[in-house]
Amino acid sequence: MPVPFLKNNNQFRLSAFIDAGNVYEESESMSLSSLRYSAGLGVMWVSPFGPLKIVVAQPFNEKPTDRTEVFQFQMGQQF
């Protein structure tokens, strides 16, 4: 998405997402009731050093054994 209130915003990108998924072993059957859901927002700056990305997400139905990350910072190439 274009960044609001910036005239020359070729270096900045906003993103929003909704995600669902899970990991299963080969012996497990897939079940829609075991899916985990999250939503979040991110901003990417295409800097002279390479892309820098900050993402903040909120899991909706995490279990006590899940390892969740609310904040992520990424540096490096984009696809």
Order of alpha helices (4+ residues) and beta strands (2+ residues): beta-beta-beta-beta
